[in-house]
Amino acid sequence: MVLERFTGRGRVLIVVSCLLLAVGAVILAAGFFGQVQVRKELLQEELKITASQIAGQVNGDGLLTLRPGDEGTPLYLSFARTIYQARSGNPHISNAYILRVDNGTISYVIDDFYLAHGLDPSVARIGYPVTEDKAVIISALGGPQNSPDIYTSKWGSFLSGYAPIRDSNGTVVGILGVDETSDFVFQYEYSTVFNLVDVE
């Protein structure tokens, strides 16, 4: 054994040094992952706030009248332009959309990607069902919420924020959703160590 080459005192010093290095590594790792968690929570809070701000700019009158096939109508375009203009100033938000909740079933009503992509496969059409983040979305009927973790859907992997949309009578008629891509989330979380993004 290598330790047999050293005196008793030398062996003790080597063992103690190894233990200190191991403890130091554990403390460093705990601190690092603690910072990652804090940054994730900051993003989640930003998503809730952003969703709430955009939802506050949407008058939900007429939203419940939209049916599959109404994409491109003046009412649809009015909603799509409102949410696109409201989210376009935030480079972290990749998409904004409006959802409808009907007896626990969640479906898309407006997808702001329609403005750039029409009805290509990257756009969620009216009535397309939502299966991810369902409990969070339903909770958002009562106030702003955020995804607890990154989730994956047919559109990609995201962290999202949600907030209720009201009509002119104050009735909740839909849910406003905003997405940050998983790529941005990972870059933001680890940027303090690897300097992947410039965070304001």
N, C-alpha and C positions, 0 to 999 in steps of 0.2 A: 504493500500500500504506500501511496505517496506520503501520507501523514507520518509514517514510521521514520522518514528521513529527518523529521524535525524533533526538537526537544519537547518536553511536556508543555512548557510555556508557549512555544511556537505553535503547537497544535491548537491550544486554547485560543490563541489570537486568530488563527485561520478560521476556526469554527465560528467564533464571535463575529468576525468580519463577514463571513458568508451569511450568518443570520441577520446582521444589520443590513446587508445588501438586499436580502429577501424582503425584510420588513419595509425598507425604503421603496422597493419596487411596488409592494402592495399599496403603500400610502400614495405613491405617485399615480398608480392606476385608479385608485378610488377617487382621488382628486380630479383626474382627467374625466372619468365617466360621470362624476358629479357635475362638472362644468357642462358636459354634453347634455345632461338632463336639464340643467337650468336653461340652456340655449333652446332646447326643444320646447320647453314651457313658454319661453318668450315668443317663439313663433306661433304657438297655439293661441296665445293671448292676442297677438297681432291679427291672426286669422279671424277670431271672434269679433274684434273691433272693426276690421275691414268689412266683414259681412254685414255687421250692424249698420255701418255708415252707408253702404251701398243700398241696403234694404230700405233705409230711411229716405232714399231719393226716388224710390219706386212707388207710384200710386197703383195699387192693385186692382183698380176698377177695370172690369172686363176680363180679368185673367181667367176666371172660372168658365168663361164662354168659349175659350179656345179648345178646339178639338183636333184630333189627328187629321192632317191635310191642310191645316191653317197656316203652316209655315209660309212665310213670305207675304202674308196679308199685312195691311197697314197696322193693325193692332199688334201683331206678332213683332213686326219690325220696330215699332215704337218701344216695346219692352226690351228687345235685343239691343237697340241703340243706347237706351238709358243705362243698362247695366254695363255695356261695353265701355261707354264714355266714363262711367264712374270708376271702373277698375283699371283703365288703360294707363293711368298715371302711376300705378304701382308695378314696377318691373318684376316683382316676385310672384305676382298673381298670374297664373297661366290661363285661367278660364273663369268665367262667371256664368251662372245659369239659375233658372227658377224651377223649383219642384212643386208638385202638388201632392198632398196627402189626403187620401180618400179611404176611410175605414181601415186604416193601417197599411194600405197599399200606396207606395210612393212611386211617382212617375215624373219624367221630365215634361216641362211645358215650354221653356225657352232655353236655347243654348246660344250664347253670343258668338260661338264659332260659325254660326249660320251666315253672319255678315261677310265673312271672308271665304267660306267654303261651300255655301249653299247646302245641298242635301247629300254631300259626299259621305262616305262611311265614318268620317271623324266627327260627325255632328249627331247629337242625340235628338231624335225626332219626338214630337209631341206624343205622349203616351208610353214612351219607352220606359220599362220598369227599372227601378233602382233596387239593388239587392245588398249593397255595401253600406256600412255606417247607418243602418236603418234606425237603431235605437237612438242614436245621437240626433238624427234628423227629426224624428218624432218629438224628441225633447225640445228641439229648437222651435216648436210651435209656441212654447212658453217663454222663449228668450234665447239670446245668442249661445251657441255651443261650438265645440271644435272636436275633430277626430281625436281619440285617445292615442292612436298610433297611425303610422303609414298603412294604408290599405291598397289593395290592387283590384282594379276592375278591368273591363274590356278596353277602357280608354287609357290605362296606364296606372302608375303608382303615385299616390298623392297623400298629402295631409290637407284637411279641408276645414273651413269655417262655415257656419250656417246662422241665419237669423230670420225671424218671421217678416213676411211682407203683409201689409195691411191695406185695405181699401179705404175710401174716403170716410167710411163710417167707423173705422178703427177695427174692423173685423179682420182676423188673420185669414188670408186667402192663399198663401203660398209660403215657400221657404226659399230664401236667397242662398246660394252656395258659391263659395270661391275655393279654388285649388292652388296649392303650391306643389310643384313636382317633387318627387322623392330625391332627385338629383340635387335640387337646390337645398332641400332640407338637410341632406348629408353634408353638403359643402358648408352650410351655415353652422351646423352643430360642431364640425371639426375645424373650423377656420382659425380658432385661437391657437391651435397647435401647428397646423399645416399651412396657414395663411392662404387658403384656397379662394376665398372671396374677400372683397373689401366691404366690411359691414359698417354702415353709417352709425 
